[in-house]
Amino acid sequence: MKRINIPEAVRAQSGRGQSALEYLVTYGWAFVAMVIISISLWYTGAFDPLSFAGGGST
């Protein structure tokens, strides 16, 4: 049975932890950007069905 030194085990876990953190940060920023864009489109009335139907006045 191979013995693993504690520092080697910690390095292996920190590498996986760093990858997970990079993943969360990258896609977290993308999610925040999508939310901001969606809110700004909603605020400007881009999702108003009356604007597409021509029933409302502009």
N, C-alpha and C positions, 0 to 999 in steps of 0.2 A: 504494500500500500504506500503510495507516494504522499509524503507530507508536504503541505503547502505552507509557506511562511505567511504570517499575517499580512505583511505589507503587500505581497503579491495578490492576495485575496481582496484587499482594499483597493488596489489599483484596478483590478478587473471590474469591481463594482462601480468605481468612480467613472470608468469609461462608459459603462452602460448608462449610468446616471446622467452623464454629460450628453449622451446621444438623446436620451429621453427629454432632457431639458431643452435641447436645441429644437427638437421636434415640437414640443409644446409652445415654445416661444415663436417659432416660425408660423405655425398654423394659428396661434393665438392672435398674432398681428393681422393675419389674413382675415380671421373672423371679425376682429374689431373693425377693419376697413370695410367689410361687407355690411356690417350693422350700420356704420356711419353713412355709407352710400344709400342703403335702403331707407334710413330715416330721412335723409335729405330728399330723396325722390318722393317719399310719402308726404313730406312737408310741402313740397312744391306742387302737389296734386297730380303726380304722374300716375297714380293708381286710382284716380277718380273715374268711375265708369261713365259718368255723364259727359266727360270731356271727349270720350271716344264715340259716344252715340250721337253727339251733336244736339242734345236736348237742352243743354245749359248755355247760358250766355257767358261770354268771356270778358 
